[in-house]
Amino acid sequence: MKIATIIIRTLIGLLLLFTSLSYFFDLVPPEPITNDSFKAFNVGLIASSYLYPLAKSIELISGIAFVTGRYVTLANILILPVTINILFINYFMSPDQLPIAVLLFLANIFLIYRYWNNYRSVFTA
């Protein structure tokens, strides 16, 4: 179980690092958007001027935490809302990329399960 945790934690961390660094440094050109509702949603995200960089910054911080193995509990808490939004955006607006979003969400849930003892005090009255 420990080896699976390290593998999943490293893979999710590398994915988050790649997506955030490619956003900040323009490493990968964006794919053309064919879905009109997704295009409108993306324009709204860009127009907000803070939400997209905020989400990518959280991805960067969480990716570094996952790869290094330090503050993984905090990174799980930070990245869970972002992961849920990625899942729902892909489910409703871009179903062709849904498998990656599902794998990212399941990996996040697995890491929360694996580090559950660290969250136990949050759920005590």
N, CA, C and O atoms as a MOPAC input file, in Angstrom:
PM7 MOZYME 1SCF
protein

 N      0.83000 1    -1.19600 1     0.00000 1
 C      0.00000 1     0.00000 1     0.00000 1
 C      0.87200 1     1.25600 1     0.00000 1
 O      0.51700 1     2.26800 1    -0.60300 1
 N      2.01500 1     1.17900 1     0.68300 1
 C      2.89100 1     2.33500 1     0.74900 1
 C      3.48000 1     2.66200 1    -0.62900 1
 O      3.60100 1     3.83200 1    -0.99300 1
 N      3.84100 1     1.63500 1    -1.38200 1
 C      4.40800 1     1.85500 1    -2.71600 1
 C      3.34200 1     2.42000 1    -3.65200 1
 O      3.63600 1     3.30600 1    -4.45400 1
 N      2.11400 1     1.92200 1    -3.56200 1
 C      1.01900 1     2.44700 1    -4.38800 1
 C      0.75400 1     3.90800 1    -4.05600 1
 O      0.48000 1     4.70900 1    -4.95000 1
 N      0.83200 1     4.25800 1    -2.78100 1
 C      0.62400 1     5.64800 1    -2.37500 1
 C      1.69700 1     6.54700 1    -2.96500 1
 O      1.39700 1     7.63500 1    -3.45800 1
 N      2.94600 1     6.10000 1    -2.91800 1
 C      4.03500 1     6.90400 1    -3.46900 1
 C      3.88300 1     7.06800 1    -4.97800 1
 O      4.10000 1     8.15600 1    -5.50900 1
 N      3.51000 1     5.99400 1    -5.66800 1
 C      3.34900 1     6.05600 1    -7.12500 1
 C      2.20600 1     6.99100 1    -7.50400 1
 O      2.37000 1     7.85400 1    -8.36600 1
 N      1.05800 1     6.82400 1    -6.86800 1
 C     -0.10400 1     7.65700 1    -7.19600 1
 C      0.16300 1     9.11100 1    -6.83100 1
 O     -0.17000 1    10.01800 1    -7.59300 1
 N      0.76100 1     9.33100 1    -5.66900 1
 C      1.07600 1    10.69400 1    -5.23300 1
 C      2.03900 1    11.37600 1    -6.20400 1
 O      1.87000 1    12.55300 1    -6.52300 1
 N      3.04300 1    10.64600 1    -6.67100 1
 C      4.01000 1    11.21900 1    -7.61100 1
 C      3.37700 1    11.48100 1    -8.97100 1
 O      3.62500 1    12.52300 1    -9.57800 1
 N      2.57100 1    10.55500 1    -9.45300 1
 C      1.92400 1    10.74800 1   -10.76100 1
 C      0.95700 1    11.92700 1   -10.74800 1
 O      0.95700 1    12.74000 1   -11.67200 1
 N      0.13200 1    12.02600 1    -9.70300 1
 C     -0.79800 1    13.15700 1    -9.61900 1
 C     -0.01900 1    14.46000 1    -9.46800 1
 O     -0.41200 1    15.48500 1   -10.02400 1
 N      1.08100 1    14.42600 1    -8.72200 1
 C      1.91000 1    15.61900 1    -8.57000 1
 C      2.54300 1    16.05400 1    -9.87700 1
 O      2.57900 1    17.24500 1   -10.18500 1
 N      3.04300 1    15.09800 1   -10.64900 1
 C      3.64400 1    15.44300 1   -11.94200 1
 C      2.60500 1    15.98100 1   -12.91600 1
 O      2.88500 1    16.91400 1   -13.66900 1
 N      1.40800 1    15.40000 1   -12.90800 1
 C      0.33500 1    15.90600 1   -13.77300 1
 C     -0.03100 1    17.34000 1   -13.40700 1
 O     -0.18400 1    18.19100 1   -14.28300 1
 N     -0.17100 1    17.60400 1   -12.11200 1
 C     -0.50700 1    18.96000 1   -11.66900 1
 C      0.62600 1    19.93900 1   -11.98100 1
 O      0.37100 1    21.07300 1   -12.38600 1
 N      1.86600 1    19.51000 1   -11.79400 1
 C      3.00200 1    20.37600 1   -12.12400 1
 C      3.04700 1    20.68800 1   -13.61300 1
 O      3.28400 1    21.83100 1   -14.00400 1
 N      2.81900 1    19.67200 1   -14.44500 1
 C      2.85700 1    19.88700 1   -15.89500 1
 C      1.76600 1    20.85400 1   -16.34200 1
 O      2.03100 1    21.76500 1   -17.12600 1
 N      0.54300 1    20.66500 1   -15.85000 1
 C     -0.54600 1    21.53600 1   -16.30000 1
 C     -0.37100 1    22.96700 1   -15.81800 1
 O     -0.67400 1    23.91400 1   -16.54500 1
 N      0.11800 1    23.12400 1   -14.59400 1
 C      0.29300 1    24.48800 1   -14.08800 1
 C      1.48300 1    25.18500 1   -14.73200 1
 O      1.39600 1    26.36200 1   -15.08200 1
 N      2.58200 1    24.48000 1   -14.89200 1
 C      3.75500 1    25.10100 1   -15.52100 1
 C      3.51600 1    25.39000 1   -17.00000 1
 O      4.01500 1    26.38500 1   -17.52500 1
 N      2.75300 1    24.52200 1   -17.67700 1
 C      2.45000 1    24.79200 1   -19.07900 1
 C      1.53000 1    26.00200 1   -19.22600 1
 O      1.56400 1    26.68500 1   -20.24900 1
 N      0.70900 1    26.26900 1   -18.21100 1
 C     -0.12000 1    27.46600 1   -18.24300 1
 C      0.73000 1    28.71400 1   -18.02300 1
 O      0.61400 1    29.68600 1   -18.77000 1
 N      1.57800 1    28.69100 1   -17.00600 1
 C      2.35600 1    29.88200 1   -16.66800 1
 C      3.43300 1    30.20600 1   -17.70300 1
 O      3.73200 1    31.37800 1   -17.93300 1
 N      4.01800 1    29.18500 1   -18.32600 1
 C      5.11600 1    29.41500 1   -19.26000 1
 C      4.72600 1    29.17500 1   -20.71700 1
 O      5.59800 1    29.16600 1   -21.58600 1
 N      3.44900 1    28.98400 1   -21.00400 1
 C      2.96100 1    28.76100 1   -22.37300 1
 C      3.73100 1    27.65700 1   -23.08900 1
 O      4.19000 1    27.85400 1   -24.21400 1
 N      3.87700 1    26.50100 1   -22.45100 1
 C      4.64600 1    25.40200 1   -23.02100 1
 C      3.87300 1    24.64000 1   -24.08300 1
 O      4.45000 1    24.17900 1   -25.06700 1
 N      2.57600 1    24.50900 1   -23.88700 1
 C      1.74100 1    23.75600 1   -24.82200 1
 C      0.66000 1    24.68900 1   -25.35800 1
 O     -0.06200 1    25.31100 1   -24.57900 1
 N      0.54400 1    24.79100 1   -26.68700 1
 C     -0.52600 1    25.65500 1   -27.21200 1
 C     -1.89100 1    25.05500 1   -26.88900 1
 O     -2.06400 1    23.83800 1   -26.95200 1
 N     -2.85600 1    25.89800 1   -26.54500 1
 C     -4.18500 1    25.37100 1   -26.19500 1
 C     -4.88000 1    24.76900 1   -27.40800 1
 O     -4.72200 1    25.23600 1   -28.53600 1
 N     -5.64600 1    23.72700 1   -27.14700 1
 C     -6.41700 1    23.08700 1   -28.21000 1
 C     -7.56700 1    23.99000 1   -28.62100 1
 O     -8.13200 1    24.69300 1   -27.78300 1
 N     -7.92000 1    23.98000 1   -29.90700 1
 C     -9.09100 1    24.77700 1   -30.30700 1
 C    -10.36300 1    24.21200 1   -29.68100 1
 O    -10.57300 1    22.99900 1   -29.65400 1
 N    -11.20000 1    25.10600 1   -29.18200 1
 C    -12.43200 1    24.70600 1   -28.50400 1
 C    -13.56100 1    24.68500 1   -29.53100 1
 O    -13.83200 1    25.68500 1   -30.19700 1
 N    -14.21000 1    23.53200 1   -29.64500 1
 C    -15.30100 1    23.39500 1   -30.61200 1
 C    -16.67300 1    23.50200 1   -29.96400 1
 O    -17.63900 1    23.86600 1   -30.63600 1
 N    -16.78100 1    23.19900 1   -28.69300 1
 C    -18.04600 1    23.25000 1   -27.98400 1
 C    -18.35000 1    24.70400 1   -27.60400 1
 O    -17.53700 1    25.34600 1   -26.93900 1
 N    -19.50800 1    25.22900 1   -28.01700 1
 C    -19.85100 1    26.62800 1   -27.75900 1
 C    -20.02600 1    26.94200 1   -26.28100 1
 O    -19.60200 1    28.00100 1   -25.81800 1
 N    -20.65200 1    26.02600 1   -25.53100 1
 C    -20.84600 1    26.29500 1   -24.10500 1
 C    -19.51300 1    26.27200 1   -23.36400 1
 O    -19.30500 1    27.05800 1   -22.44000 1
 N    -18.61200 1    25.37800 1   -23.76000 1
 C    -17.29400 1    25.34000 1   -23.13200 1
 C    -16.48100 1    26.57600 1   -23.50200 1
 O    -15.70300 1    27.08400 1   -22.69400 1
 N    -16.66900 1    27.05200 1   -24.72400 1
 C    -15.97400 1    28.27000 1   -25.15700 1
 C    -16.45500 1    29.47000 1   -24.33800 1
 O    -15.64600 1    30.29600 1   -23.91600 1
 N    -17.75500 1    29.56700 1   -24.11400 1
 C    -18.30200 1    30.66600 1   -23.31300 1
 C    -17.82100 1    30.56900 1   -21.86800 1
 O    -17.49600 1    31.58200 1   -21.25000 1
 N    -17.77600 1    29.36100 1   -21.33600 1
 C    -17.29300 1    29.15800 1   -19.97300 1
 C    -15.82400 1    29.56500 1   -19.85600 1
 O    -15.43300 1    30.22400 1   -18.89200 1
 N    -15.01700 1    29.17300 1   -20.83600 1
 C    -13.59200 1    29.50100 1   -20.83100 1
 C    -13.36500 1    31.00600 1   -20.95200 1
 O    -12.46500 1    31.55200 1   -20.31400 1
 N    -14.17000 1    31.67200 1   -21.76200 1
 C    -14.06400 1    33.12900 1   -21.88500 1
 C    -14.40900 1    33.79000 1   -20.55000 1
 O    -13.78300 1    34.77700 1   -20.16400 1
 N    -15.39200 1    33.25100 1   -19.85600 1
 C    -15.75100 1    33.78000 1   -18.53900 1
 C    -14.64000 1    33.59500 1   -17.52100 1
 O    -14.38800 1    34.48200 1   -16.70500 1
 N    -13.97200 1    32.44400 1   -17.56400 1
 C    -12.84500 1    32.21300 1   -16.65800 1
 C    -11.71100 1    33.19500 1   -16.92500 1
 O    -11.12800 1    33.75000 1   -15.99300 1
 N    -11.40900 1    33.40200 1   -18.18300 1
 C    -10.32800 1    34.31800 1   -18.54700 1
 C    -10.72000 1    35.75000 1   -18.21800 1
 O     -9.87500 1    36.54100 1   -17.79900 1
 N    -11.98800 1    36.09300 1   -18.40100 1
 C    -12.44300 1    37.45500 1   -18.12500 1
 C    -12.41100 1    37.77800 1   -16.63700 1
 O    -12.27800 1    38.94300 1   -16.26100 1
 N    -12.53200 1    36.76900 1   -15.79100 1
 C    -12.48300 1    37.04100 1   -14.35400 1
 C    -11.09400 1    37.49100 1   -13.91400 1
 O    -10.96300 1    38.12000 1   -12.86500 1
 N    -10.08700 1    37.19300 1   -14.66400 1
 C     -8.69400 1    37.62600 1   -14.53200 1
 C     -7.99400 1    37.16000 1   -13.25600 1
 O     -6.79300 1    37.39500 1   -13.12200 1
 N     -8.66700 1    36.52400 1   -12.33200 1
 C     -7.99400 1    36.02500 1   -11.13600 1
 C     -8.25300 1    34.54600 1   -10.89900 1
 O     -7.43600 1    33.87400 1   -10.26900 1
 N     -9.37400 1    34.02200 1   -11.39000 1
 C     -9.77800 1    32.67100 1   -11.03600 1
 C     -8.87800 1    31.61600 1   -11.67100 1
 O     -8.47200 1    30.66700 1   -11.00000 1
 N     -8.56900 1    31.76900 1   -12.93300 1
 C     -7.73000 1    30.79600 1   -13.63000 1
 C     -6.30800 1    30.79000 1   -13.07000 1
 O     -5.77900 1    29.71300 1   -12.79900 1
 N     -5.66400 1    31.95300 1   -12.88400 1
 C     -4.33200 1    31.93100 1   -12.26100 1
 C     -4.35300 1    31.39400 1   -10.82900 1
 O     -3.39100 1    30.76100 1   -10.39400 1
 N     -5.43800 1    31.63900 1   -10.09400 1
 C     -5.55400 1    31.10600 1    -8.74300 1
 C     -5.60800 1    29.58600 1    -8.76200 1
 O     -4.91100 1    28.92900 1    -7.98900 1
 N     -6.42900 1    29.02700 1    -9.63900 1
 C     -6.53800 1    27.56800 1    -9.73700 1
 C     -5.20700 1    26.94800 1   -10.16500 1
 O     -4.81100 1    25.90500 1    -9.64400 1
 N     -4.52700 1    27.57900 1   -11.09800 1
 C     -3.22900 1    27.05900 1   -11.55700 1
 C     -2.15700 1    27.20600 1   -10.47700 1
 O     -1.25300 1    26.37500 1   -10.39400 1
 N     -2.24100 1    28.23600 1    -9.65900 1
 C     -1.29900 1    28.38700 1    -8.54500 1
 C     -1.52000 1    27.30200 1    -7.49900 1
 O     -0.56100 1    26.75700 1    -6.95300 1
 N     -2.77600 1    26.99100 1    -7.22000 1
 C     -3.08400 1    25.91200 1    -6.28100 1
 C     -2.61400 1    24.58200 1    -6.83900 1
 O     -2.11100 1    23.74000 1    -6.09400 1
 N     -2.77100 1    24.37900 1    -8.15100 1
 C     -2.25600 1    23.16500 1    -8.77900 1
 C     -0.74100 1    23.08000 1    -8.65200 1
 O     -0.20100 1    22.00400 1    -8.39700 1
 N     -0.05400 1    24.19900 1    -8.82600 1
 C      1.40800 1    24.22000 1    -8.71800 1
 C      1.85500 1    23.88500 1    -7.29100 1
 O      2.74000 1    23.05100 1    -7.10000 1
 N      1.25600 1    24.52100 1    -6.30600 1
 C      1.61800 1    24.27400 1    -4.90700 1
 C      1.32200 1    22.82400 1    -4.51900 1
 O      2.13300 1    22.17300 1    -3.86000 1
 N      0.16700 1    22.33200 1    -4.92700 1
 C     -0.19200 1    20.95000 1    -4.60000 1
 C      0.70400 1    19.95800 1    -5.33400 1
 O      1.08900 1    18.93400 1    -4.77100 1
 N      1.03200 1    20.25400 1    -6.57400 1
 C      1.92600 1    19.37300 1    -7.32600 1
 C      3.29000 1    19.26900 1    -6.68300 1
 O      3.85900 1    18.18000 1    -6.59700 1
 N      3.82200 1    20.39400 1    -6.22900 1
 C      5.11400 1    20.37200 1    -5.53200 1
 C      5.01600 1    19.56100 1    -4.24300 1
 O      5.91800 1    18.78800 1    -3.91900 1
 N      3.91900 1    19.74000 1    -3.51000 1
 C      3.73400 1    18.99000 1    -2.26200 1
 C      3.61200 1    17.49200 1    -2.52900 1
 O      4.17300 1    16.68800 1    -1.78500 1
 N      2.89200 1    17.10800 1    -3.57100 1
 C      2.73600 1    15.68900 1    -3.87900 1
 C      4.05300 1    15.06100 1    -4.31600 1
 O      4.37900 1    13.94900 1    -3.90100 1
 N      4.80600 1    15.76200 1    -5.14600 1
 C      6.06900 1    15.20400 1    -5.64200 1
 C      7.09400 1    15.08500 1    -4.51700 1
 O      7.80900 1    14.08600 1    -4.43000 1
 N      7.16700 1    16.08600 1    -3.66700 1
 C      8.14700 1    16.04200 1    -2.58000 1
 C      7.69300 1    15.17400 1    -1.41400 1
 O      8.52300 1    14.70900 1    -0.63300 1
 N      6.38700 1    14.94800 1    -1.28500 1
 C      5.87200 1    14.13600 1    -0.19400 1
 C      5.72200 1    14.89800 1     1.11500 1
 O      5.51000 1    14.29200 1     2.16600 1
 N      5.82800 1    16.19100 1     1.06100 1
 C      5.68600 1    17.02400 1     2.25500 1
 C      4.38100 1    17.81400 1     2.15100 1
 O      4.02200 1    18.29600 1     1.07700 1
 N      3.68100 1    17.94000 1     3.26800 1
 C      2.39900 1    18.65400 1     3.34300 1
 C      1.34700 1    18.04900 1     2.39600 1
 O      0.54700 1    18.77300 1     1.80400 1
 N      1.35900 1    16.73800 1     2.26600 1
 C      0.40700 1    16.06400 1     1.37300 1
 C     -1.01800 1    16.22300 1     1.88900 1
 O     -1.94900 1    16.36100 1     1.09500 1
 N     -1.20100 1    16.20800 1     3.20300 1
 C     -2.53800 1    16.37600 1     3.77900 1
 C     -3.11500 1    17.74000 1     3.41000 1
 O     -4.27900 1    17.83500 1     3.02200 1
 N     -2.31900 1    18.78000 1     3.52700 1
 C     -2.76200 1    20.12200 1     3.15900 1
 C     -3.00900 1    20.21700 1     1.65400 1
 O     -3.98100 1    20.83800 1     1.22200 1
 N     -2.14300 1    19.61000 1     0.86500 1
 C     -2.30900 1    19.64000 1    -0.59100 1
 C     -3.59700 1    18.94000 1    -1.00600 1
 O     -4.27300 1    19.38700 1    -1.93300 1
 N     -3.94300 1    17.84700 1    -0.32900 1
 C     -5.21200 1    17.16900 1    -0.63200 1
 C     -6.40300 1    18.06900 1    -0.37400 1
 O     -7.34900 1    18.09900 1    -1.16100 1
 N     -6.35800 1    18.80500 1     0.73000 1
 C     -7.45500 1    19.72100 1     1.04500 1
 C     -7.53200 1    20.84500 1     0.01200 1
 O     -8.62300 1    21.22400 1    -0.41700 1
 N     -6.38300 1    21.37500 1    -0.38500 1
 C     -6.37100 1    22.47300 1    -1.35500 1
 C     -6.83600 1    22.03800 1    -2.74300 1
 O     -7.56400 1    22.77100 1    -3.41200 1
 N     -6.42500 1    20.86700 1    -3.17100 1
 C     -6.67300 1    20.47400 1    -4.55700 1
 C     -8.03400 1    19.80300 1    -4.75700 1
 O     -8.49200 1    19.68800 1    -5.89300 1
 N     -8.68700 1    19.35900 1    -3.68500 1
 C     -9.97900 1    18.67600 1    -3.84700 1
 C    -11.03900 1    19.52800 1    -4.53900 1
 O    -11.68200 1    19.02000 1    -5.45800 1
 N    -11.27100 1    20.79800 1    -4.16200 1
 C    -12.27100 1    21.58900 1    -4.90200 1
 C    -11.88900 1    21.80200 1    -6.36700 1
 O    -12.75700 1    21.82700 1    -7.24000 1
 N    -10.60700 1    21.95300 1    -6.63100 1
 C    -10.15700 1    22.11700 1    -8.01900 1
 C    -10.42000 1    20.83500 1    -8.79800 1
 O    -10.87600 1    20.88000 1    -9.94000 1
 N    -10.13200 1    19.69100 1    -8.17900 1
 C    -10.35800 1    18.40300 1    -8.82500 1
 C    -11.84400 1    18.16800 1    -9.10000 1
 O    -12.20800 1    17.67300 1   -10.16700 1
 N    -12.68900 1    18.51700 1    -8.15300 1
 C    -14.13300 1    18.35500 1    -8.35500 1
 C    -14.61000 1    19.25400 1    -9.49600 1
 O    -15.42800 1    18.82700 1   -10.31200 1
 N    -14.11900 1    20.47800 1    -9.56600 1
 C    -14.49100 1    21.35900 1   -10.67500 1
 C    -13.98800 1    20.83100 1   -12.01100 1
 O    -14.70100 1    20.90900 1   -13.01200 1
 N    -12.78200 1    20.29900 1   -12.04400 1
 C    -12.27000 1    19.70400 1   -13.28400 1
 C    -13.16400 1    18.54600 1   -13.71400 1
 O    -13.47500 1    18.39900 1   -14.89500 1
 N    -13.57300 1    17.72900 1   -12.75200 1
 C    -14.44200 1    16.59300 1   -13.05700 1
 C    -15.77800 1    17.05500 1   -13.63800 1
 O    -16.21700 1    16.53700 1   -14.66500 1
 N    -16.42700 1    18.02500 1   -12.99200 1
 C    -17.72900 1    18.47800 1   -13.46200 1
 C    -17.64100 1    19.25100 1   -14.78200 1
 O    -18.51100 1    19.10900 1   -15.64200 1
 N    -16.61700 1    20.04800 1   -14.94200 1
 C    -16.45600 1    20.77100 1   -16.21400 1
 C    -16.29300 1    19.78400 1   -17.35500 1
 O    -16.89900 1    19.95100 1   -18.41400 1
 N    -15.48000 1    18.75700 1   -17.14900 1
 C    -15.28200 1    17.77500 1   -18.21000 1
 C    -16.51500 1    16.90900 1   -18.41400 1
 O    -16.78700 1    16.48800 1   -19.53800 1
 N    -17.26100 1    16.63300 1   -17.36200 1
 C    -18.47600 1    15.82900 1   -17.50700 1
 C    -19.53300 1    16.56500 1   -18.32200 1
 O    -20.16000 1    15.97600 1   -19.20200 1
 N    -19.73500 1    17.84800 1   -18.03500 1
 C    -20.80900 1    18.58600 1   -18.68700 1
 C    -20.38900 1    19.24800 1   -19.99700 1
 O    -21.22400 1    19.41200 1   -20.88600 1
 N    -19.13700 1    19.62600 1   -20.14000 1
 C    -18.77400 1    20.43300 1   -21.30200 1
 C    -17.74300 1    19.79600 1   -22.21900 1
 O    -17.66700 1    20.16400 1   -23.39200 1
 N    -16.96300 1    18.87400 1   -21.73800 1
 C    -15.92200 1    18.27300 1   -22.55900 1
 C    -15.77100 1    16.79400 1   -22.22100 1
 O    -14.76800 1    16.39700 1   -21.62800 1
 N    -16.74900 1    15.97800 1   -22.58700 1
 C    -16.72800 1    14.57000 1   -22.17900 1
 C    -15.57700 1    13.75400 1   -22.76900 1
 O    -15.27400 1    12.67300 1   -22.26200 1
 N    -14.93300 1    14.24400 1   -23.82200 1
 C    -13.83500 1    13.48600 1   -24.40700 1
 C    -12.61900 1    13.43300 1   -23.48100 1
 O    -11.79800 1    12.52400 1   -23.60300 1
 N    -12.49000 1    14.38100 1   -22.56700 1
 C    -11.38000 1    14.38100 1   -21.61900 1
 C    -11.80800 1    13.90800 1   -20.23400 1
 O    -11.07800 1    14.09500 1   -19.26100 1
 N    -12.96400 1    13.30800 1   -20.14200 1
 C    -13.49100 1    12.84500 1   -18.86200 1
 C    -12.64600 1    11.75400 1   -18.21100 1
 O    -12.50100 1    11.78000 1   -16.98900 1
 N    -12.07600 1    10.79400 1   -18.94900 1
 C    -11.27700 1     9.75400 1   -18.26600 1
 C    -10.10600 1    10.31400 1   -17.45200 1
 O     -9.82200 1     9.80300 1   -16.36900 1
 N     -9.43500 1    11.32700 1   -17.93600 1
 C     -8.32700 1    11.92500 1   -17.18300 1
 C     -8.85800 1    12.58000 1   -15.91800 1
 O     -8.25400 1    12.45900 1   -14.85200 1
 N     -9.97900 1    13.27000 1   -16.02900 1
 C    -10.57100 1    13.93200 1   -14.86800 1
 C    -11.02200 1    12.91300 1   -13.82500 1
 O    -10.85300 1    13.13900 1   -12.62700 1
 N    -11.58900 1    11.80500 1   -14.26600 1
 C    -12.03100 1    10.75900 1   -13.33500 1
 C    -10.82400 1    10.14500 1   -12.62900 1
 O    -10.86100 1     9.92400 1   -11.41900 1
 N     -9.75900 1     9.87100 1   -13.37400 1
 C     -8.55500 1     9.31500 1   -12.76600 1
 C     -7.93700 1    10.28700 1   -11.75700 1
 O     -7.47000 1     9.87000 1   -10.69700 1
 N     -7.93700 1    11.56000 1   -12.08300 1
 C     -7.41100 1    12.57000 1   -11.16400 1
 C     -8.25500 1    12.61400 1    -9.88900 1
 O     -7.70800 1    12.67100 1    -8.78800 1
 N     -9.56200 1    12.58800 1   -10.02700 1
 C    -10.45800 1    12.60800 1    -8.87400 1
 C    -10.29000 1    11.36100 1    -8.01600 1
 O    -10.22000 1    11.45500 1    -6.79100 1
 N    -10.22500 1    10.18800 1    -8.65500 1
 C    -10.06900 1     8.94500 1    -7.90100 1
 C     -8.72100 1     8.88100 1    -7.19300 1
 O     -8.62800 1     8.36500 1    -6.07900 1
 N     -7.68100 1     9.39800 1    -7.83100 1
 C     -6.36700 1     9.44500 1    -7.18500 1
 C     -6.40400 1    10.35600 1    -5.97100 1
 O     -5.80300 1    10.04800 1    -4.94200 1
 N     -7.10200 1    11.47300 1    -6.08400 1
 C     -7.22700 1    12.38200 1    -4.95100 1
 C     -8.00300 1    11.73100 1    -3.81100 1
 O     -7.62000 1    11.86500 1    -2.64800 1
 N     -9.07300 1    11.03800 1    -4.12400 1
 C     -9.85200 1    10.32400 1    -3.10600 1
 C     -9.00500 1     9.23000 1    -2.46000 1
 O     -9.08000 1     9.02800 1    -1.24800 1
 N     -8.20000 1     8.52300 1    -3.25600 1
 C     -7.32300 1     7.49400 1    -2.70800 1
 C     -6.32400 1     8.09600 1    -1.72600 1
 O     -6.08600 1     7.52900 1    -0.66000 1
 N     -5.73800 1     9.23600 1    -2.07400 1
 C     -4.77800 1     9.87500 1    -1.17400 1
 C     -5.44800 1    10.37200 1     0.10700 1
 O     -4.85200 1    10.31800 1     1.18300 1
 N     -6.67600 1    10.85100 1    -0.00800 1
 C     -7.40700 1    11.25900 1     1.19900 1
 C     -7.66200 1    10.03700 1     2.08100 1
 O     -7.50600 1    10.10300 1     3.30000 1
 N     -8.05100 1     8.93300 1     1.46700 1
 C     -8.26500 1     7.69500 1     2.22000 1
 C     -6.97300 1     7.23800 1     2.89000 1
 O     -6.97300 1     6.82700 1     4.05000 1
 N     -5.87900 1     7.31600 1     2.14700 1
 C     -4.58100 1     6.84400 1     2.66200 1
 C     -4.09600 1     7.69100 1     3.83800 1
 O     -3.48300 1     7.16100 1     4.76500 1
 N     -4.35900 1     8.98700 1     3.81200 1
 C     -3.92600 1     9.87900 1     4.87600 1
 C     -5.08200 1    10.22800 1     5.82700 1
 O     -5.06800 1    11.29200 1     6.44700 1
 N     -6.07500 1     9.34600 1     5.94500 1
 C     -7.28000 1     9.64000 1     6.70600 1
 C     -6.98500 1     9.92800 1     8.17200 1
 O     -7.69000 1    10.73100 1     8.78400 1
 N     -5.98400 1     9.31100 1     8.74600 1
 C     -5.66900 1     9.56000 1    10.16600 1
 C     -5.29900 1    11.02400 1    10.39900 1
 O     -5.50600 1    11.54300 1    11.49600 1
 N     -4.76300 1    11.68600 1     9.39800 1
 C     -4.42000 1    13.10700 1     9.54500 1
 C     -5.66500 1    13.98400 1     9.53200 1
 O     -5.63100 1    15.10200 1    10.04500 1
 N     -6.76400 1    13.50000 1     8.95600 1
 C     -8.00900 1    14.28500 1     8.87900 1
 C     -8.96000 1    13.97900 1    10.02800 1
 O     -9.96600 1    14.67100 1    10.19200 1
 N     -8.66800 1    12.97600 1    10.80900 1
 C     -9.59200 1    12.51700 1    11.84500 1
 C     -9.96300 1    13.61600 1    12.82700 1
 O    -11.11700 1    13.70900 1    13.24700 1
 N     -8.99800 1    14.44900 1    13.19800 1
 C     -9.29200 1    15.49700 1    14.17800 1
 C    -10.21300 1    16.58300 1    13.61200 1
 O    -10.87100 1    17.29000 1    14.37500 1
 N    -10.26500 1    16.71800 1    12.31400 1
 C    -11.15500 1    17.70900 1    11.70200 1
 C    -12.61800 1    17.31100 1    11.88500 1
 O    -13.49200 1    18.17300 1    11.97800 1
 N    -12.87700 1    16.02900 1    11.93600 1
 C    -14.25200 1    15.54700 1    11.99400 1
 C    -14.70500 1    15.14800 1    13.40300 1
 O    -15.72800 1    14.48000 1    13.55400 1
 N    -13.96100 1    15.54800 1    14.42200 1
 C    -14.40800 1    15.29500 1    15.78800 1
 C    -15.07200 1    16.54300 1    16.34600 1
 O    -14.63000 1    17.66300 1    16.08900 1
 N    -16.13300 1    16.34100 1    17.11100 1
 C    -16.88200 1    17.47400 1    17.66100 1
 C    -16.12600 1    18.13600 1    18.77700 1
 O    -16.60800 1    19.10900 1    19.35600 1

